[in-house]
Amino acid sequence: PGHTVVVDRARGVVVLSVKGTDSLPDVVRDVCALPTRFKGSHWAHVGMAESARWLVTNVAPAIKESCAAHGYRAVVTGHSLGAGVAGLTTFLLREEGVLPDATCFTFASPSCASPGLCALMEPYTTAVVSELDVVPRLSLASVEDLRREVSQA
């Protein structure tokens, strides 16, 4: 997934920012709304879960090293597709003990995790959603409800 890592020395944080939908592969990842097991009994959007695992494996070690060397905190953020990936990445960073104090800020995150997983992420995640943004309200269930309502009209 598209991402960047920024060190904010003034605030003492290392920020991992995950890019939102930007390419055809991203669109495919968005639309492929299949669930996958995610850390035990939880479920997550398969494409976003794969991206989160990739970031934890390939990017998190450098963030952990920088945080440890300077006493900084880790912050993960993203918009849209990137917000879903950011949330799942932060969960993995904390759950696996890589960065147990990581926090997350999401903007217009799509529905990407089961309710139980969302409840676990709530204490360290701040989600920002515009009242008119449809993306955070879409899910397989809401699309099925819409399909049923339209077919009955």
C-alpha positions as CSV (number, residue, x, y, z in Angstrom):
1,P,0.0,0.0,0.0
2,G,1.1,3.6,-0.6
3,H,2.5,5.0,2.6
4,T,5.0,7.4,4.0
5,V,6.7,7.7,7.4
6,V,7.4,11.1,8.9
7,V,9.3,12.0,12.0
8,D,7.9,15.0,13.9
9,R,10.7,15.9,16.3
10,A,8.7,18.8,17.8
11,R,5.9,16.5,19.0
12,G,8.1,13.4,19.5
13,V,6.1,11.1,17.2
14,V,6.8,8.9,14.2
15,V,3.8,9.0,11.9
16,L,2.9,6.2,9.4
17,S,0.4,7.7,6.9
18,V,-1.4,5.2,4.6
19,K,-2.6,6.5,1.3
20,G,-6.2,6.1,0.2
21,T,-7.5,4.6,-3.0
22,D,-5.3,5.9,-5.9
23,S,-5.0,3.2,-8.5
24,L,-6.8,0.3,-10.2
25,P,-5.3,-2.3,-7.9
26,D,-6.6,-0.1,-5.0
27,V,-10.1,-0.1,-6.5
28,V,-9.9,-3.9,-6.8
29,R,-8.8,-4.1,-3.2
30,D,-11.7,-1.9,-2.1
31,V,-14.4,-3.7,-4.1
32,C,-13.2,-7.2,-3.1
33,A,-15.0,-7.0,0.2
34,L,-14.4,-10.5,1.2
35,P,-13.9,-11.2,4.9
36,T,-10.9,-13.0,6.3
37,R,-10.1,-14.3,9.8
38,F,-8.1,-11.7,11.6
39,K,-6.3,-12.4,14.9
40,G,-8.4,-15.2,16.3
41,S,-12.2,-15.0,16.1
42,H,-12.3,-11.6,14.5
43,W,-12.9,-10.7,10.8
44,A,-11.6,-8.0,8.5
45,H,-11.7,-6.9,4.9
46,V,-9.3,-9.3,3.1
47,G,-7.4,-6.7,1.0
48,M,-7.0,-4.2,3.9
49,A,-5.9,-7.0,6.2
50,E,-3.2,-8.2,3.8
51,S,-2.0,-4.6,3.4
52,A,-1.9,-4.2,7.2
53,R,0.1,-7.4,7.6
54,W,2.5,-6.1,4.9
55,L,3.1,-2.8,6.7
56,V,3.7,-4.6,10.0
57,T,6.2,-6.9,8.4
58,N,8.0,-4.4,6.2
59,V,7.7,-1.0,7.7
60,A,7.0,-1.3,11.4
61,P,10.6,-2.5,12.3
62,A,12.0,0.9,11.2
63,I,9.3,2.8,13.0
64,K,9.9,0.7,16.2
65,E,13.7,1.4,15.9
66,S,13.1,5.1,15.5
67,C,10.7,5.3,18.4
68,A,13.1,3.3,20.7
69,A,16.1,5.4,19.7
70,H,14.5,8.8,20.4
71,G,11.7,7.9,22.9
72,Y,9.0,8.8,20.4
73,R,5.4,7.6,20.1
74,A,4.0,5.9,17.0
75,V,0.9,7.3,15.3
76,V,-0.8,5.6,12.3
77,T,-3.2,7.5,10.1
78,G,-5.0,7.2,6.8
79,H,-7.9,8.3,4.6
80,S,-10.5,6.1,3.0
81,L,-8.9,2.7,2.0
82,G,-5.8,4.0,3.9
83,A,-7.9,4.6,7.0
84,G,-9.1,1.0,7.0
85,V,-5.5,-0.2,6.6
86,A,-4.3,2.2,9.3
87,G,-6.8,0.9,11.8
88,L,-6.0,-2.7,11.2
89,T,-2.2,-2.0,11.2
90,T,-2.5,-0.2,14.5
91,F,-4.4,-3.2,15.9
92,L,-1.6,-5.6,14.8
93,L,1.2,-3.3,16.1
94,R,-0.4,-3.3,19.5
95,E,-1.7,-6.9,19.6
96,E,1.7,-8.3,18.5
97,G,3.6,-6.1,20.9
98,V,5.6,-4.4,18.1
99,L,4.4,-0.9,19.2
100,P,2.1,-1.5,22.1
101,D,1.3,2.2,22.6
102,A,0.6,3.1,19.0
103,T,-2.4,5.3,18.4
104,C,-4.5,5.7,15.2
105,F,-6.4,8.6,13.5
106,T,-8.7,7.6,10.6
107,F,-10.5,9.8,8.1
108,A,-13.5,8.4,6.2
109,S,-12.6,4.8,7.0
110,P,-14.7,2.2,5.2
111,S,-16.4,-0.6,7.1
112,C,-13.5,-3.1,7.3
113,A,-13.7,-5.0,10.6
114,S,-16.2,-7.1,12.6
115,P,-18.0,-5.4,15.5
116,G,-15.9,-7.2,18.1
117,L,-12.6,-6.1,16.5
118,C,-13.9,-2.5,16.2
119,A,-14.7,-2.5,20.0
120,L,-11.1,-3.6,20.7
121,M,-9.7,-0.8,18.5
122,E,-11.9,2.0,19.9
123,P,-9.8,3.0,23.0
124,Y,-6.8,4.0,20.8
125,T,-8.5,5.0,17.6
126,T,-10.0,8.4,16.7
127,A,-12.3,8.2,13.6
128,V,-13.3,11.3,11.7
129,V,-16.4,10.9,9.4
130,S,-18.2,13.7,7.4
131,E,-21.9,13.5,8.0
132,L,-22.5,13.3,4.2
133,D,-19.7,10.7,3.3
134,V,-21.2,7.5,2.1
135,V,-18.0,5.4,2.1
136,P,-17.8,4.9,5.9
137,R,-21.5,3.8,5.9
138,L,-21.1,1.2,3.2
139,S,-20.9,-2.5,4.1
140,L,-22.0,-5.7,2.5
141,A,-25.1,-5.6,4.7
142,S,-26.0,-2.0,3.8
143,V,-25.6,-2.8,0.1
144,E,-27.7,-5.9,0.4
145,D,-30.4,-3.8,2.2
146,L,-30.3,-1.2,-0.6
147,R,-30.6,-3.9,-3.2
148,R,-33.6,-5.5,-1.4
149,E,-35.3,-2.1,-1.1
150,V,-34.8,-1.2,-4.7
151,S,-36.0,-4.6,-5.9
152,Q,-39.2,-4.2,-3.9
153,A,-39.9,-0.7,-5.1
